[in-house]
Amino acid sequence: MAEEPMIPTAQCAECRRFFPQSELMEIEHVQVCAECKPLLVKRILEGQAVRGFITYGGFWLRFAAVIIDNLILLVPGCVINVVFWLPMILLKASDSMSDKPGVLVAVQVVCTLLQWLIGITLNMLYEVLFLWKKGATPGKMACGLRVINADGSEQLPLGKCFGRFFAKILSSIVCFIGYLIAAFDDEKRALHDHICNTRVVRVQ
């Protein structure tokens, strides 16, 4: 007795049930069943993220995430500034240092370098650890964004997280042009996304 031919099946991107391929319809590169079609169309018209369909994070949404991250980092940054400024102020006000300008300059240079090193280390750990563990900084999480690999996988390698941090410094050079690129890119990629082959997408 001849075996019946297998009917090709596929999964609906909304309800996750399997249907014969012929019963599914494709909308915005997403396959859905007839029952889920009205819901999908409604979500697309309302600008909501569609399950199974990548929506890239827009320029202004990413800008808001950067602002939130900078506000969070402002608190420890102010503490670091106070820690290093206070000794300088006390030294300058001290009578014993009034005739030792060379010492004051040396202390100021050392304090400035330490302040810069601690500040950039704090920023690096904040960015790298959150991207590595969560796929997004608190600012991006607040804005519903996530950083993924170009192939769609979500787990970023630790090395790529470090590379992306330093690539963002390049994006900041020359009036933040590297960031502005995202406003004109089809996939909303900034310069550091191009360098590290990452994408910033909206969480579904």
Secondary structure, 3 states (H helix, E strand, C coil): CCCCCCCCEEECCCCCCEEEHHHCEEECCEEECCCCHHHHHHHHHCCCCCCCCCCECCHHHHHHHHHHHHHHHHHHHHHHHHHHHHHHHHHHHCHHHCCCHHHHHHHHHHHHHHHHHHHHHHHHHHHHHHHHHHCCCHHHHHCCEEEEECCCCCCCCHHHHHHHHHHHHHHHHHHHHHHHHHHCCCCCCCHHHHHHCEEEEECC
